[in-house]
Amino acid sequence: MAPQKANHPNSFTHLSVSVAPLPYFAPSTRSLDFHALHAAITLIPPRSVVVLQPAAQNPTGCDPTPEQWTKLAHIFATRSHLAFFDASYPGFASGSLHTDTEAIRVFAALGVPVVLAATYGKCFGLYGERVGVLAVVAPDEKVAGRVEGWMKVMARAETGAMPAFGARIVEMILGDEESGLKKAWEEDVRGMAGQLRDRRRRLKELLETKGTPGDWSFLEQQMGMFSYVLFPHGS
């Protein structure tokens, strides 16, 4: 998918898997080009693997609407595509992890094969710990058992034992329903997302106050940490 984080194509080509970009961003409006994306996913070969980001897309800050996610999920189901979700910034768009991961549940509910690579590094402030989860939605217990077996083999091949410190912090917070630790963390995530929206608003207002040429409304329409500005060459 383009534009996209460099790690995505690099991760696949490192394993000798062919990759190709999909249209995603409309430079003229600095927004998601959903028509082009929709058409491309309809035309690519059946049973393709498509990398998606459920919220706060890096690097554009442009996310599909809930209705658009549903339309994409139906195409995936019809064309037997596999959705590979990279959930790197849950909470950074809406302030709610549940809201920012809704697209994943929509795809899974329609029976679309889903692989989810999620990191807790950003939303828990544990970036250096590289803590996360790899999850696969399997059609039945037999397939799930085979998938789990291969995941264990691959994990063992890469490292004898994964670091536990960051994972234990996340487990402690998410498992705390009584003392208020989980609730406090959820409030922190909402506050962080609110600060990002406020910074976008202030930047837009400052640019307009300075008389900077152009329409800067896209700064508030894009979400999360990233904005795709597309400054002209030589500016």
N, C-alpha and C positions, 0 to 999 in steps of 0.2 A: 504494500500500500504506500502511496506517495502523496505528500512528503512523509517521511518516516524516520524513526530513530535508526542510526547506523547499526546499532547492535542487532536489529532484526535480520536484515539480509546477511550480515556478517556471521551470525549464529548458524544460519542454515547453509551458507556456502562453505563454511568451515567443515560441515559434514557432507559436502559434495551434493547438496540438494539444490536443484535449480530454483531460482527465484525470479519474479517479475513484478514490477510495480502496477498498482491500480490507480486510476484517477480518484482524487479525493478533494483537492482544494481548488476553489475558484478564485484566481488572482484578482479578477475585476471587482469582486464583492468582498474578498478576504473572508470567505465563509465556505462551508461545506458544499461541494458540488454533488448533491445527492443524486441528481438525474444521471450524471456520468458514472458515479459509483454503482448505482442500481443497475444500469445497463451493462457495465463491465462484468459484474458478478453473475449476471444472467448469461453472458456469452462465454466465459471461461470454461474449460473442460469440466465435465461432471467429476465429482469426488476430489475437487481441488481443496487444498489447505489454504485458508485465508487468515492472515494475522489481523486482529482487530484490537482496538483499545476501547474499553467500555466507557471511559469518562476522562475529561481533562487531557485530550489527545496531545501527545508530544510529536511534532513541535508546533502544531497549528492552533491548539486551543479550541478546535471546532469539533463538536460532538453531534451525532444524529439525535433527533428528537425521539421520544418514546414511540411515536407512530412510525417513524422511519426505521427504527430498530426492528419493529414488528414486521415491516415489509421486507427488510433484509433477511430476517429469520425465515420467512416463508420461502424466499428464493433458495436459501441454504437447504431447507428441507426438500424442496422440489428437485434441486440439482445434486443432492447428496454430498454437498460440500462439508468439510470439517472446519469448525470455527476454533481458531487458536487465539484465545483471549489473553492479552498482556495487561493485567490490572496493576499498573505501577502507581497510580495516583488516586485510589479510592478515597472519597471524601473531599478531594480538592476542588471539585466542581460545585456540588450542591451543599457540601458540609455534612452529608450523610453517607456512610458506607453502603447502607441498604439501597438508597436511591441510586448511587453511582454504579452499583453492580446489577441493577435491574435487567439490563440487556442480556446478561449471562443467563439469568433465570428464564427469560423469554425464549432464548434459543433452546435451552434444555427442555423446557415444557413442550416444545414442538418436535422433540425427538432428534434435534440436530446433534451430531457428534461434537462434543465440546472438550477441548483441553484448556485448562486454566493455569496460567503461571502468574501468581500474585505475590507481590512483595509487601512486607510490612515496614520496610525501611523508612519510607517517607512519612506515612501517617502515624507511625509510632516514634519517629525521631531516632531510629536505629539504623541509619544508613550504613554505617561502617560494619554492622553486624551481618548484613546481607541475609536477613531472615525472611523467609517466605514459604510458599506452599505450591506444589505442583499437583493439580487435581485433574482427573479424567472422568467424564460422565460415560459410563458403560451401559450397554443395553440390557445386560443380565449379570447374574452373579458369576457365571462361568467365565465370561469375557473379563469381568472385573478382576477375577483371580489371576488370569493370565497377564493382564496389564500390570497388576501390582507386583507380580513376580519379576517381570522385565524391568520395572522401575527400581526394584531392589538391586537387581544385577547391575544396572547402570550407575546407581548411587554408590554401590560398593566399588565399582571400577574407578570412579572419580575420586572418592575419599573414603577412608575406612570408617570414619565417624564424623558426622556433621557437627559443627559447633552448636552448643546447646544454650549458651548464655542469653542471646537475644530471643530465642524461641521460648525460653522459660519466662522472660519478662512479658511477652505477648500473651502467653497462656495464663499468667497470673492476672493480668488486667482483664482479659476477656472472660475469665472464669469468675470474676468477682462481681456478684450480683447483690451482695449484702452491705458491704462497707462503703459503697459509692465510688470505688476506684474506676470501674467501667464507665459509670455515668460521667465522672469528671473527665475522663479521656474523650468521651463523645462530645462533651461541651467544648473541650480544647480543639477538636477537629472542626466543629462548627465555627468556632471563633477564628481559626486559621483561614478557613474558606471565606469568611466574612471580610477578613483583612485583605485577602487577595482581590475580592470584588471592589473593596473601597479603594485600593491602590489603582485599579484599572479606571475607576471613575475619576479619581483625582488627576491621573495622567491625562486622560481625555480632556478634562476641563482645563488643565494647564496648557496643553497644546492649542486648544481653541482660544484661550485667553491671549496666548502669544501670537495668534494669527497664523499659525502653521498651516500651509496649504494642504487641502485634502479633507476627506470625510473620515473622522476618527471614531465614529460610532462603533466600529467593529471591535474596538478595545473592550467595550462592555459586553459585546455579544459573545466574544470568545471567552473561554473559561479555564480556570486552573492557573498553573504557573507560566504557561507559554502563550505567546502571541506571534503570529506570522505577519510581519509588517510589510515586507517587500519594498524596502527603500530603493529608489531608482539608482542605477549605477552612477557613481560620481557625485552622489549627494552627500 
